[in-house]
């Protein structure tokens, strides 16, 4: 039996981009996605984590998600929406609204739990996918972002995060093998950083302690498709059927050239040849453009004047501009205003200015950035650590991020009470 589903991830609903709301851009994406759902009528929509941008999302971001689920259910009543929590999400929060999700044929897996015998509860992680006649056409092995506190210490095989992750995959895949029939597909959905994946600067590190990125060897050959979330660039990882769908909008200027997409996947487990697995990358139209302007001051001003003109009345619809200029001297005090004046009127939002000092004596350059974006915990830590005269190496950063992840977990536990 053939199963067809759409794979998407990393929506980051509620994100603020240099203090500017992305609500309009997310509205445009969700409206576009509803058109795809209406046209394609898939059996399932898979959202592979980082649904929200923060663990305590604003009401407007939550409304966006639930209104989308209601609209999608109206357009494709048989379609199931299966979601997992990412490292930006509160797993407890997305599970708490289960009665609401059921009304829209949706299911959210936020945390890995233990059963009454203090063993991993595998049953709740194995979600059936049905066709229009209510036949099971696939099983979705649903793994939210795996926090060490949830999966370590269960038995002698889970003494640390890496061994616990391997054990969980082995046990879950073994359980899925027992349940599936020859004409049912196996899909694994996970929010994780895989070895070989290409990252951008907007992704919060999720490798904790001394643990490394995960290996694709975790995925048994019986798995027909691995739907990944966390990395924002659409990409395969070693094999065509192991894929990151990527984020639907650029979440930083480093993602300007990403080809944002939703992956349309069809699997026929009864076939043994290449036609068993087919996929199509559906390009997502970009509703608000991003521009990164680089060069010496005269080059920057020339490039700014070549940008398209034409007023955009709503500030939330205006295009973003990031300027990096190269100079030998300190900046003039009114330079920002000069940049603003050079931009075509009422069309752009100048959100970041950085300067790179050129040094004739050495090959070194010094970069300074004017930036309205709040610093991340990692950046604050690096600044303070370096001011104390210490060097920030990978091991120090990993240990710090482990503490940050523990703090986030504590916050989630408090929210869940």
C-alpha positions in Angstrom: 0.0 0.0 0.0 1.4 3.4 -1.0 1.8 6.2 1.6 2.2 9.8 0.8 3.2 12.5 3.2 4.7 16.0 3.4 7.9 16.6 5.4 8.5 20.0 7.0 10.3 21.3 10.1 11.8 24.2 12.0 8.9 26.6 11.6 10.1 28.7 14.6 6.7 30.4 15.0 6.9 33.5 17.0 10.5 34.3 16.0 11.6 38.0 16.2 14.3 38.9 13.7 16.4 41.8 15.0 13.3 42.8 17.0 11.0 42.5 14.0 8.1 40.0 14.1 8.1 37.3 11.5 4.3 36.8 11.9 3.5 38.0 8.4 6.1 35.7 6.8 4.8 32.7 8.7 1.2 33.6 7.7 2.3 33.6 4.1 4.0 30.2 4.5 1.1 28.6 6.2 -1.4 29.9 3.6 0.9 28.4 0.9 1.2 25.1 2.8 -2.6 24.9 3.0 -2.8 25.2 -0.8 -0.4 22.2 -1.1 -2.4 20.1 1.3 -5.7 20.9 -0.5 -4.1 20.0 -3.9 -2.1 16.9 -2.9 -4.3 15.4 -0.1 -1.5 13.5 1.6 -2.0 10.8 4.2 0.1 12.7 6.7 2.0 16.0 7.4 5.2 15.5 9.4 6.6 18.5 11.4 10.0 17.5 12.6 10.4 19.8 15.6 11.1 23.5 16.5 7.5 24.3 15.8 7.9 27.4 18.0 11.0 29.6 18.5 10.9 29.6 22.3 9.7 27.2 24.9 7.1 29.7 26.2 5.7 31.0 22.9 3.4 34.1 22.7 -0.3 33.5 22.3 -0.1 34.9 18.7 2.3 32.1 17.8 0.2 29.4 19.4 -2.9 30.8 17.6 -1.0 30.5 14.3 -0.4 26.8 14.9 -3.8 25.9 16.0 -5.6 27.9 13.4 -3.5 26.2 10.8 -4.4 22.7 12.2 -8.1 23.6 12.0 -7.8 24.9 8.5 -5.8 21.9 7.3 -8.3 19.5 8.8 -11.1 21.3 6.9 -9.2 20.9 3.6 -8.0 17.3 4.2 -10.1 15.6 6.9 -8.3 12.2 6.5 -4.8 13.7 6.8 -2.9 13.2 10.1 -0.6 15.9 11.3 2.3 14.4 13.3 4.6 16.7 15.3 7.6 16.2 17.5 9.2 18.7 19.8 12.6 20.3 18.9 15.2 21.8 21.2 13.4 25.2 20.9 10.1 23.7 22.0 8.7 22.7 25.4 7.8 19.1 24.9 5.4 19.2 27.8 3.6 22.3 26.4 2.9 20.8 23.0 1.6 17.6 24.6 -0.7 19.4 27.0 -3.2 20.3 24.3 -3.8 16.7 23.2 -7.6 16.9 23.4 -7.5 19.9 21.0 -5.1 18.2 18.7 -7.4 15.1 18.5 -10.2 17.3 17.1 -7.9 18.1 14.1 -6.5 14.6 13.6 -3.2 15.7 15.0 -0.7 14.2 17.4 2.3 15.7 19.2 5.2 13.8 20.8 7.1 16.1 23.1 9.0 13.9 25.5 10.3 10.4 25.9 8.6 8.7 28.9 9.0 5.6 31.0 6.2 3.1 31.6 5.0 1.6 34.9 7.9 -0.9 34.8 10.5 2.0 34.5 11.2 1.0 30.9 11.1 3.2 27.8 7.5 3.7 26.8 7.9 2.7 23.1 4.2 2.4 22.4 3.5 6.1 22.5 6.4 6.8 20.1 5.0 4.5 17.3 2.3 6.3 15.5 0.2 4.6 12.8 -0.5 6.4 9.5 -3.9 5.6 7.9 -5.2 5.9 4.4 -8.7 7.1 3.5 -10.2 3.7 4.3 -8.6 3.6 7.7 -6.0 1.0 6.7 -2.5 1.4 8.3 -0.2 2.2 5.5 2.9 3.2 7.5 4.3 3.5 11.0 6.0 6.7 12.1 8.7 6.3 14.7 8.6 9.7 16.4 11.6 10.8 18.3 11.5 14.4 19.8 14.7 16.2 20.8 16.3 13.7 23.2 17.4 15.2 26.5 19.8 13.2 28.6 17.6 13.4 31.7 14.8 11.6 29.9 16.8 8.7 28.5 19.8 7.9 30.6 20.1 5.7 33.6 17.2 3.4 32.6 19.5 0.3 32.5 23.1 -0.7 32.1 22.9 0.1 28.4 22.0 3.8 29.0 24.8 5.1 31.1 25.4 8.2 29.0 23.6 10.1 26.2 25.3 8.3 23.3 24.6 4.8 24.6 21.0 5.8 25.6 20.3 7.3 22.1 21.6 4.1 20.5 19.6 1.9 22.8 16.4 3.9 22.2 16.8 3.6 18.4 17.5 -0.1 18.6 14.5 -0.8 20.9 12.1 1.4 18.9 13.1 0.0 15.5 12.9 -3.6 16.9 9.3 -2.9 18.1 8.4 -1.3 14.8 9.6 -4.4 12.9 7.3 -6.6 15.0 4.3 -4.4 14.2 4.7 -3.7 10.5 3.5 -5.9 7.7 5.1 -6.3 4.3 2.9 -3.7 2.7 3.5 -1.0 5.5 6.3 1.5 5.3 8.5 2.6 8.2 9.2 6.3 8.6 11.5 7.7 11.4 11.0 11.4 12.4 13.7 12.9 14.5 15.0 16.3 15.7 18.8 15.9 15.8 22.1 17.0 14.6 23.5 14.3 12.2 27.1 13.9 11.3 27.9 15.5 8.0 24.9 17.9 8.2 25.6 21.5 7.0 24.7 24.1 9.6 23.9 27.8 9.6 24.6 30.5 12.3 20.9 30.6 13.4 20.8 27.1 14.8 21.1 26.7 18.6 23.7 24.1 19.4 22.1 20.9 20.7 25.2 18.7 21.1 25.6 18.5 24.8 28.5 17.7 27.1 31.2 15.8 25.2 28.7 14.1 22.9 29.1 14.2 19.1 26.6 14.5 16.3 24.6 11.4 15.6 25.5 8.8 13.0 23.2 7.5 10.3 24.2 4.0 11.4 21.4 4.4 14.0 18.9 3.9 11.2 18.3 0.3 10.2 18.0 -0.5 6.5 14.4 -1.3 7.0 13.6 2.4 7.6 12.1 3.7 4.3 12.5 7.4 5.1 14.1 9.5 7.8 12.4 12.9 8.3 14.9 15.2 10.1 14.6 18.5 11.8 17.0 21.0 13.4 19.3 22.0 10.5 17.8 24.8 8.4 19.4 24.0 5.1 17.4 21.4 3.0 19.8 18.5 2.5 20.3 14.8 2.4 22.6 13.1 4.9 24.6 10.4 3.1 21.5 8.8 1.5 18.6 10.3 -0.5 16.0 8.9 2.0 17.6 10.6 5.0 16.8 14.2 4.7 16.4 17.6 6.4 13.5 19.5 5.0 15.0 22.7 6.3 13.2 25.8 7.6 10.4 27.4 5.6 11.8 31.0 5.9 15.4 32.2 6.2 16.0 32.6 10.0 19.3 34.5 9.5 21.2 36.3 6.8 23.4 33.2 6.4 20.3 31.5 4.9 19.7 33.9 2.1 20.6 31.4 -0.6 18.8 28.4 0.9 16.2 26.9 -1.3 13.5 26.6 1.3 11.1 23.7 0.6 8.6 21.1 1.8 9.4 17.5 0.8 6.6 15.5 -0.9 7.4 11.8 -0.3 5.7 8.7 -1.7 6.6 5.2 -0.6 5.4 1.9 -2.0 6.9 -0.8 0.3 5.7 -3.6 -2.0 8.4 -2.6 -4.6 12.0 -3.6 -4.4 13.5 -1.3 -7.0 14.3 2.4 -6.9 10.6 3.3 -7.5 9.9 2.2 -4.0 10.8 5.7 -2.7 10.0 8.9 -4.6 10.2 12.5 -3.4 9.7 16.0 -4.8 11.1 19.2 -3.2 8.4 21.8 -3.4 9.9 25.3 -3.4 8.4 27.7 -0.9 7.9 31.3 -2.2 9.7 33.9 -0.1 7.3 36.6 1.0 10.0 39.1 2.4 13.4 39.4 0.8 16.7 39.6 2.7 19.7 41.6 1.3 23.3 41.4 2.5 25.4 44.3 1.2 29.2 44.0 1.6 32.2 46.1 0.4 34.0 49.4 1.0 31.9 52.4 1.8 31.6 53.7 -1.8 30.7 50.2 -3.0 28.0 49.9 -0.3 26.4 53.2 -1.2 26.4 52.3 -4.9 24.8 48.9 -4.2 22.1 50.5 -1.9 21.1 52.8 -4.7 20.6 49.9 -7.1 18.1 48.1 -4.9 14.5 48.1 -6.2 12.3 51.0 -5.2 8.6 51.2 -4.6 6.9 51.9 -1.2 5.8 49.0 1.0 3.3 50.6 3.4 3.2 47.9 6.0 6.6 47.8 7.9 6.2 44.0 8.6 6.2 43.4 4.9 9.4 45.4 4.2 12.6 43.8 3.1 15.6 43.3 5.5 19.0 44.8 4.9 22.3 43.8 6.5 25.4 46.0 5.7 29.0 45.0 6.2 31.4 47.7 5.2 35.2 47.7 5.0 37.1 50.7 6.2 40.6 51.9 7.3 39.2 54.6 9.6 36.6 54.9 12.4 33.0 55.4 11.2 31.4 58.9 10.8 28.9 59.6 13.6 26.0 59.9 11.2 26.9 56.9 9.0 23.7 55.0 9.9 21.6 57.9 8.7 23.6 58.1 5.5 22.8 54.4 4.9 19.1 55.0 5.6 19.1 58.0 3.2 20.7 55.9 0.5 18.0 53.2 0.7 14.9 53.6 -1.5 12.3 55.2 0.7 9.8 53.1 2.7 10.7 49.7 1.4 13.5 48.4 3.5 14.4 47.7 7.2 18.1 48.2 8.0 18.5 45.7 10.8 22.3 45.3 11.1 25.5 47.3 10.4 28.9 45.8 10.9 32.3 47.3 10.0 35.5 45.5 9.2 38.6 47.4 9.8 41.3 46.8 7.2 44.9 46.8 8.5 47.6 47.5 5.9 50.4 46.2 8.2 49.0 42.7 8.7 46.6 40.4 7.0 44.4 40.6 10.1 41.1 42.4 10.2 38.9 43.5 13.1 35.1 43.4 12.8 32.7 45.4 14.9 28.9 44.9 14.7 26.0 47.2 15.4 23.2 44.8 16.1 19.7 45.1 17.7 19.4 41.4 18.2 19.5 40.2 21.9 22.7 38.2 22.5 22.4 34.4 23.0 23.6 32.7 26.2 26.5 31.3 24.2 27.6 34.7 22.9 27.3 36.2 26.4 29.4 33.4 27.9 32.0 33.8 25.2 32.3 37.5 25.8 32.6 37.2 29.6 35.0 34.2 29.4 37.3 36.0 27.0 37.2 39.2 29.1 38.6 37.1 32.0 41.5 36.2 29.8 40.5 32.6 29.0 40.3 31.0 25.6 36.9 29.5 24.6 37.6 26.1 23.1 35.1 23.4 22.0 35.2 21.5 25.3 34.4 24.6 27.4 31.5 25.5 25.0 30.1 22.0 25.1 30.1 22.0 28.9 28.4 25.4 29.0 25.8 24.3 26.5 25.1 21.3 28.7 24.4 23.6 31.6 22.1 25.7 29.4 20.2 22.6 28.3 19.8 21.5 31.9 18.4 25.0 32.7 16.0 24.8 29.8 14.8 21.4 31.0 14.2 22.8 34.5 12.1 25.6 33.0 10.1 23.2 31.0 9.4 21.0 34.1 8.2 24.1 36.0 5.9 25.1 33.1 4.5 21.6 33.0 3.4 21.6 36.7 
